[in-house]
Amino acid sequence: MNFSWTAYYNDNSKLNQFEGEKENKYTDIRRKELKAFALCQVNTGEPHVTVYFDRPTQRLILRRRITSDFSALGGVEGKATLTPRSIIWIVGWQELVGDKNVQLLLFLYEDGTVAAMPRYGKHADFTPVDTSLEDRLDGYGKKKS
């Protein structure tokens, strides 16, 4: 899946990642003014998933992770190679409530699976998309020893 993003602001304006030939950068997003943030299908521009912000203390999280297979042998002229395996998009928000770090994260896998998680931990190990949901959640909800 390939996405672009759109930031929606409290004043009802918006910022698209791509505006004609111009590409706005992640750093151009006015984070303290966000009302919503959407990952959109590149080919249609339609939102695929939208995260809403109802407090100015909620901070945007956006990551694109590429898992790779490493091969020390083979490759071009016998050099080590990295072969991209899958892309995982992570979007959500983080907020400090008292002394507690509260997060809402959505993991978007290439196979179309979307997983919502309340924190970034073991379950966020970028498990390949060909594993089962049970494998992705291994360790989730277990108390740390």
Order of alpha helices (4+ residues) and beta strands (2+ residues): beta-beta-beta-beta-beta-beta-beta-beta-beta-beta-alpha
